[in-house]
Amino acid sequence: MVPAALFKLADTLFLSADLDGKFICELINLINTILLILIHTVMHVYPGLFVFVGLMRSAVVLYDLLSTWSQTIRDKEFLVEMRLVNHDNEKTEVKDNVGAEVQSVARIEAR
């Protein structure tokens, strides 16, 4: 269908040209070459583009996943650190209370 349409286009464009059998064969060979190049492009370039885009999307999703995971780890470590700080404050308060009780006991004994 396409070679026939191209031949008809060439026929209308080159009315004054002598379209012998050799010219027609070369024109058909040219058309076949162009079609083979297009088929090669479709069969090899587009799947390559598809694979490339798929790999890039996978990399973005993996990066987001790792970012979320690392943020979760940082949050957990922060909460553990805050608990430890609270325990340190409680221990210093207990030590201060024990120290105050020891001082008050010492004052009572000193009287």
Steps between C-alpha positions, in 0.01 A plus 500: 500500500771748600730422202206539261408838652859617480523385140183694418646808675822465301295455182312827555812692602716376215255501208767617263758252629550173323399236755661188363521163674840571656377819668191322636712216643736749666203693639349180644839402647529845659153470648578153633822631657311785668239258632771265632664791682165598655432141607851476646441821693167381636631154591823610670490864607156513660550194722832652606323824591237302689769317700683828570185674624409195709843497663481873573155462658622206705796708620267783607270262687797330669642839602165601651477166681851536645430861599186396686682212669793717611262767632319235702831381647600858586162558669534183707854590605385849594219360716740258671741786565219710646404212732861472613512874567180471703650210700816706558286789629310263729827355632641847571171596670517182710865575586405857591214370716728244666762770551240730656375220726856417607562866581176525697583179689846638570347822634261306721781288637713806552236657722 
